[in-house]
């Protein structure tokens, strides 16, 4: 039903034209169209039909015409067909072809003095490149360029400058002549911009598949970075397919900004391009003035245009190409020129011209007809159509449309500005980042359970698990401020992630790399290897390495004073006291001493024993025994007692010190210097890699980390390392072991241990931090980072770390 009005018009026109063709007419024009330009032919015939019905312009005269189709890439055929038309006798030649044949038709028109109205046509809607028609002598130039010059270089440069882009990539389709933007490339190169070029093949799916097969993850992520800013110079159909492929394969993120520039983009194309894209989209296209009064849309002065061409709701009008519009206006311009000639009575009849004969003469009325056409002007479907001194149409206007950043498909389009070669850009273009309003966005969050950062607070059968912890508090704060919601799940292998032999990643990082999650949060540290494959926000808490050790058991022992000597040694000392006391008694009994007058000392066995014991503990008084043998015996005994007492004192001091051996390890340096307590960490973890890099890096070799690496790497890491952090904590509690891990996690474990059996030591230097991981190229990175920085700046004291301590106090753990 939609094509019926068009068919009716064409049938009426055919019947009228057939009659007019048989009648004598003084107005005859020729047309050469590319064989793919069937719609140009339809519009051309419609325009002639409209003008033949308008008696105010040509009065009783009618326009007749001859149309021929040629291969646009065959200049010889185009010249041959043009000669045939000139042989029939024409007042003007209208052509809608590409640049390949335009130069040949220009030379022929100049030689035969036939006004040639050239409408440049691009292949399959691909953006135009300048034809570069030679105009050496204006008096001999009979070719008029109906379409304005190609201003794509000027428009792109101004838009890119307004957006302050410094690095971007240009995609162009296989039909586009890249030399058309050579001027733009030269100018941006002079300004120091980094520009890459890539041709989009016809098989876009194969092209994208090849990228994934040939590029490594790091290279693919760098390619994604390049795609954040891109310019598409291609026909609308290719642009739609290309955008669909890169979006479905996650090559672009929500913070990408692409510019599509093409004169041949209609309203239907705009809506489709926006529907398929994500991120921000800027569309630059040629626009034409439309009368504000709806009832006047089909009227241009005293001429009425067919409703199939001027009604924006008509399907035929919606899908018209720009060359179709210029075809109609060209016929209208010629009709007005013919009207002018008829009024001035300066008509030159048509003559049959031959291009083959060498002595053929040009048309004598050609110069007069050309001047009349050049001086004329009409208001048509393309606005004002007129020609300057150089034979070109200077009237062109570009419309700049755009969307905001976002992930909503089919979001609204608004006009950002316009551009023309006279006044330049009218409007303000700014490349704003993703705004703080993320309401309606649902993020998928991957995590790893690690106290106190992420813990399960509620696990009811049949309901989603609820989580708590410091990282969850940070995520909730961001969610409340920005307005997004999230769904959280634990990484399937319960690991943070490390590179595998095939180049892929496992764990939490792997979930982000394979686009199964939007963000990852836990006790996740920012490392160079991880930054190669995912993005991180700014650190929300400083990270340092700590050590978890077990406190020595403290017991009360009333016989602790006996600990320096073994029981057998104490028995020998007691036997020695008895033996020496017996010897003293026997010596005094066999050789009684001469006691002084008044002495009450008795030489009994009891007194001898007591005397020997008192001298051993250095509590004895005056020696009551005066015989030589006794004195020699006591001298040897005293020397023996001195040695025993000195040894006991030294051993007792050592015993009392060793019960507090844990106080001797106060730092990582102390831990690295001792070998009595083995220590390790989680195998292949960030801490493991941190110690390895610090201990093995020849340019930054640290003696402390070198000693730690030798201990941790024993037996290729299998001797002293564990597979999970909980295993390391249990190993410290029930064995002689020190666990090296995140200081914040270890402090939480030590504080919440019911037996108070742990104590921690930490490194005061924070060389890294905890961050939120996002997909490479995520638009949320800057938004999250800005909010984290503003929150950290408002927290007194130690910022986020102070906030952690406060959270622990509120939970009752401090």
JOMOMO-V79575 format. One record per backbone hydrogen bond with DSSP energy under -1.0 kcal/mol. NH is the residue of the N-H (numbers start at 1). CO is the residue of the C=O. If there is no record, write none. Layout:
nh=NH co=CO
nh=NH co=CO
//
This chain:
nh=7 co=3
nh=8 co=4
nh=9 co=5
nh=10 co=6
nh=11 co=7
nh=12 co=8
nh=13 co=9
nh=14 co=10
nh=15 co=11
nh=16 co=12
nh=17 co=13
nh=18 co=14
nh=19 co=15
nh=20 co=16
nh=21 co=17
nh=22 co=18
nh=23 co=19
nh=29 co=64
nh=30 co=92
nh=31 co=66
nh=32 co=94
nh=33 co=68
nh=34 co=96
nh=35 co=70
nh=37 co=34
nh=38 co=36
nh=41 co=37
nh=42 co=38
nh=43 co=39
nh=44 co=40
nh=45 co=41
nh=46 co=42
nh=47 co=43
nh=48 co=44
nh=49 co=45
nh=50 co=46
nh=51 co=47
nh=52 co=48
nh=53 co=49
nh=58 co=54
nh=61 co=58
nh=64 co=27
nh=66 co=29
nh=68 co=31
nh=70 co=33
nh=74 co=71
nh=78 co=74
nh=79 co=75
nh=80 co=76
nh=81 co=77
nh=82 co=78
nh=83 co=79
nh=84 co=80
nh=85 co=81
nh=86 co=82
nh=87 co=83
nh=88 co=84
nh=91 co=28
nh=93 co=115
nh=94 co=30
nh=95 co=117
nh=96 co=32
nh=105 co=101
nh=106 co=102
nh=107 co=103
nh=108 co=104
nh=109 co=105
nh=110 co=106
nh=111 co=107
nh=112 co=108
nh=113 co=109
nh=114 co=109
nh=116 co=142
nh=117 co=93
nh=118 co=144
nh=119 co=95
nh=121 co=97
nh=126 co=123
nh=140 co=137
nh=141 co=138
nh=144 co=116
nh=145 co=391
nh=146 co=118
nh=155 co=151
nh=156 co=152
nh=157 co=153
nh=158 co=154
nh=159 co=155
nh=160 co=156
nh=161 co=157
nh=162 co=158
nh=163 co=159
nh=165 co=160
nh=168 co=194
nh=169 co=229
nh=170 co=196
nh=171 co=231
nh=172 co=198
nh=173 co=233
nh=176 co=173
nh=180 co=177
nh=181 co=178
nh=182 co=179
nh=185 co=181
nh=186 co=182
nh=187 co=183
nh=188 co=184
nh=189 co=185
nh=190 co=186
nh=191 co=187
nh=192 co=189
nh=193 co=188
nh=194 co=166
nh=196 co=168
nh=198 co=170
nh=200 co=172
nh=204 co=202
nh=207 co=203
nh=208 co=204
nh=209 co=205
nh=210 co=206
nh=211 co=207
nh=212 co=208
nh=213 co=209
nh=214 co=210
nh=215 co=211
nh=220 co=216
nh=221 co=217
nh=222 co=218
nh=223 co=219
nh=224 co=220
nh=225 co=221
nh=226 co=222
nh=227 co=223
nh=228 co=225
nh=229 co=226
nh=230 co=257
nh=231 co=169
nh=232 co=259
nh=233 co=171
nh=239 co=235
nh=240 co=236
nh=241 co=237
nh=242 co=238
nh=243 co=239
nh=244 co=240
nh=245 co=241
nh=246 co=242
nh=247 co=243
nh=248 co=244
nh=249 co=245
nh=250 co=247
nh=251 co=246
nh=256 co=253
nh=257 co=228
nh=258 co=280
nh=259 co=230
nh=260 co=282
nh=261 co=232
nh=262 co=284
nh=270 co=266
nh=271 co=267
nh=272 co=268
nh=273 co=269
nh=274 co=270
nh=275 co=271
nh=276 co=272
nh=277 co=273
nh=279 co=406
nh=280 co=256
nh=282 co=258
nh=283 co=401
nh=284 co=260
nh=285 co=399
nh=287 co=397
nh=296 co=293
nh=297 co=294
nh=299 co=296
nh=300 co=303
nh=303 co=300
nh=305 co=298
nh=309 co=306
nh=310 co=306
nh=311 co=307
nh=314 co=311
nh=318 co=314
nh=319 co=315
nh=320 co=317
nh=325 co=321
nh=326 co=322
nh=327 co=323
nh=328 co=324
nh=329 co=325
nh=330 co=326
nh=331 co=327
nh=332 co=328
nh=333 co=329
nh=334 co=330
nh=335 co=331
nh=336 co=332
nh=337 co=333
nh=338 co=334
nh=339 co=335
nh=340 co=336
nh=341 co=337
nh=342 co=338
nh=343 co=339
nh=344 co=340
nh=346 co=341
nh=353 co=86
nh=360 co=357
nh=363 co=112
nh=366 co=363
nh=369 co=365
nh=370 co=366
nh=371 co=367
nh=372 co=368
nh=373 co=369
nh=374 co=370
nh=375 co=371
nh=378 co=385
nh=380 co=383
nh=383 co=380
nh=385 co=378
nh=388 co=392
nh=391 co=388
nh=398 co=419
nh=399 co=285
nh=400 co=417
nh=401 co=283
nh=402 co=414
nh=403 co=281
nh=414 co=402
nh=416 co=400
nh=417 co=400
nh=418 co=426
nh=419 co=398
nh=420 co=424
nh=424 co=420
nh=426 co=418
nh=432 co=430
nh=438 co=482
nh=441 co=438
nh=443 co=485
nh=445 co=487
nh=446 co=519
nh=447 co=489
nh=450 co=454
nh=453 co=450
nh=454 co=450
nh=455 co=468
nh=457 co=466
nh=458 co=466
nh=463 co=460
nh=466 co=458
nh=468 co=455
nh=470 co=452
nh=472 co=453
nh=473 co=469
nh=474 co=470
nh=475 co=471
nh=476 co=472
nh=477 co=473
nh=478 co=474
nh=479 co=475
nh=480 co=476
nh=481 co=477
nh=482 co=478
nh=483 co=479
nh=485 co=441
nh=487 co=443
nh=489 co=445
nh=491 co=447
nh=494 co=491
nh=500 co=504
nh=503 co=500
nh=506 co=498
nh=508 co=495
nh=509 co=496
nh=510 co=506
nh=511 co=507
nh=512 co=508
nh=513 co=509
nh=514 co=510
nh=515 co=512
nh=516 co=511
nh=517 co=511
nh=518 co=444
nh=519 co=444
nh=520 co=773
nh=521 co=446
nh=524 co=522
nh=526 co=769
nh=531 co=527
nh=533 co=530
nh=534 co=530
nh=535 co=774
nh=537 co=772
nh=540 co=770
nh=543 co=768
nh=546 co=741
nh=547 co=761
nh=548 co=739
nh=549 co=759
nh=551 co=757
nh=560 co=557
nh=562 co=559
nh=563 co=560
nh=565 co=562
nh=570 co=566
nh=571 co=567
nh=572 co=568
nh=573 co=569
nh=574 co=570
nh=575 co=571
nh=576 co=572
nh=577 co=573
nh=578 co=574
nh=579 co=575
nh=580 co=576
nh=581 co=577
nh=582 co=578
nh=583 co=579
nh=584 co=580
nh=585 co=581
nh=586 co=582
nh=587 co=583
nh=588 co=584
nh=589 co=585
nh=590 co=586
nh=591 co=587
nh=599 co=596
nh=608 co=604
nh=609 co=605
nh=610 co=606
nh=611 co=607
nh=612 co=608
nh=613 co=609
nh=614 co=610
nh=615 co=611
nh=616 co=612
nh=617 co=613
nh=619 co=614
nh=620 co=614
nh=631 co=627
nh=632 co=628
nh=633 co=629
nh=634 co=630
nh=635 co=631
nh=636 co=632
nh=637 co=633
nh=638 co=634
nh=639 co=635
nh=640 co=636
nh=641 co=637
nh=642 co=638
nh=643 co=639
nh=644 co=640
nh=645 co=641
nh=646 co=642
nh=647 co=643
nh=648 co=644
nh=649 co=645
nh=650 co=646
nh=651 co=647
nh=652 co=648
nh=653 co=649
nh=654 co=650
nh=655 co=651
nh=656 co=652
nh=657 co=653
nh=658 co=654
nh=660 co=657
nh=661 co=658
nh=663 co=660
nh=664 co=661
nh=665 co=662
nh=671 co=667
nh=672 co=668
nh=673 co=669
nh=680 co=738
nh=683 co=722
nh=685 co=682
nh=689 co=685
nh=690 co=686
nh=691 co=687
nh=692 co=688
nh=693 co=689
nh=694 co=690
nh=695 co=691
nh=696 co=692
nh=697 co=693
nh=702 co=694
nh=706 co=702
nh=707 co=703
nh=708 co=704
nh=709 co=705
nh=710 co=706
nh=711 co=707
nh=712 co=708
nh=713 co=709
nh=714 co=711
nh=716 co=713
nh=718 co=715
nh=719 co=714
nh=722 co=681
nh=728 co=724
nh=729 co=725
nh=730 co=726
nh=731 co=727
nh=732 co=728
nh=733 co=729
nh=734 co=730
nh=737 co=735
nh=738 co=678
nh=739 co=548
nh=740 co=680
nh=741 co=546
nh=743 co=544
nh=746 co=742
nh=747 co=743
nh=748 co=744
nh=749 co=745
nh=750 co=746
nh=751 co=747
nh=752 co=748
nh=756 co=753
nh=759 co=549
nh=761 co=547
nh=763 co=545
nh=770 co=541
nh=771 co=524
nh=773 co=520
nh=774 co=535
nh=775 co=518
nh=778 co=775
nh=784 co=780
nh=785 co=781
nh=786 co=782
nh=787 co=783
nh=788 co=784
nh=789 co=785
nh=790 co=786
nh=791 co=787
nh=792 co=788
nh=793 co=789
nh=801 co=798
nh=803 co=799
nh=804 co=800
nh=805 co=801
nh=806 co=802
nh=807 co=803
nh=808 co=804
nh=809 co=805
nh=810 co=806
nh=811 co=807
nh=812 co=809
nh=813 co=808
//
